[in-house]
Amino acid sequence: SIYNEDELKSTAWSSKHMYFTLVTTIGHIQERVLGLPDTTLNGALLDEKEKLKSVLNGISADYSSYSPQPNRSSTPEHLKAFIRASTLATTDTQARVARATYLLSVIEASFAN
């Protein structure tokens, strides 16, 4: 696993819809999930657990910073769709796909080297 139970509780990934996004995206990297974009990443990514955790912690911090209603207007452009999909209609299929697609794109960019 990427996080132990205590670590997970201290991140935004502990909320139900964010946890679902995390599990779906990591699952997609290991074995394609229908409806998500193709990726060149594979399960070997999990061998770099600390780097992956660092990337996920950054996204968790962004979510925690910009998801409260008073802060949404100052959300950076590259995060707006993710924050919107993470705070409104969180069980909507399109919102689920948008969250996982964003997470996948950030992970891909971080492991592109």
N, C-alpha and C positions, 0 to 999 in steps of 0.2 A: 504494500500500500504506500501511497505517497505521504499521507499524514497519519499520525497516530490519533487516537480519539481526542486527547486533550488539545493537540495542535489544531485539529479540524474545528473544534468548538470555538477556537479563538479567531476563526476566519469567517468571511461571508459565505464560504462554501458549506457552512453548516445549515443554512436555511434550505428548506425542501427543494425549491425550484433551482437554486444555485447548485445544490448537491446533484440533482438530476442532470443539470448541464455538465457538470464535471464528469460524472460517471459516463454519460452518453458520449462525450467527446473523447475521453480516454479509451472507452470501448471502441469507438470508431477508428481510432488510431491503430488499435490491435486487430480489428476485423470490421470491415466497412458496414456502416449503418445506413440503410436506405434513406434517402432524402437529404443527406449531408454531402457537401462537396468532396470530391476525391482528394486524397492527400498522399504525399510521398513519405510521410512519417510512418514509422512502424513501432512495434512493441519494444524494440531496442531503446527507444526513448526513455523507458522506465529505468534503464540502467544508469541514467543521469538524473537520479531522483532529486538531488539537491538543486541542480539547475532548474529542473521542472518546477520544484516547489517554490523557488525564487520567482519564476514567471507567474505562477498561480497566486502567490502572495501579493504581487504587484496588481494583478487584476482584482483581487479581493479588496485591496486598499482603495482602488479606484471606485469600486462598487460602494464601499462604505462611505467614501467621501461625497459621491455625487448622487446616490440614490435618495437621500432625504429630500423631501419636496422643496424646502427653501434653497437647496444647493443645485437643483437640476438646471436652473437657468445659466449657471456658470460651467456646465459640463463641456469639456473640450469636444470639438466637432467629431473627432475619431471615435469618441465614446458614446455619442448621443443615442444611436440606434440600440446599442447594447444596454444602456441604462433604461431606455424606454421599454425594451423587451424584458428587462429584469424587474420592472416596477409596475407595469400595466399589463393586464391580461396575461399573467404569468403562466397560465395553463394552456393558453392558445397555442396551437401547433406551430403557427408562423413565428410566434415569439420564442418558442423552444428552439426552432431551427435557427433563428437569428442569433440567439445566445450561443449555441454550440458552434455556429459558423464563425462568429467573432472570436470565441475562445480558440478554436482551431487555427484561425489566421494569426493570432498572436503567438501561439506556440510554434507554428511553422516559421514565422519570422525570427523568433528567438533561437531556433535550432537550424537556421539556414546555413550556417557556416560549415 
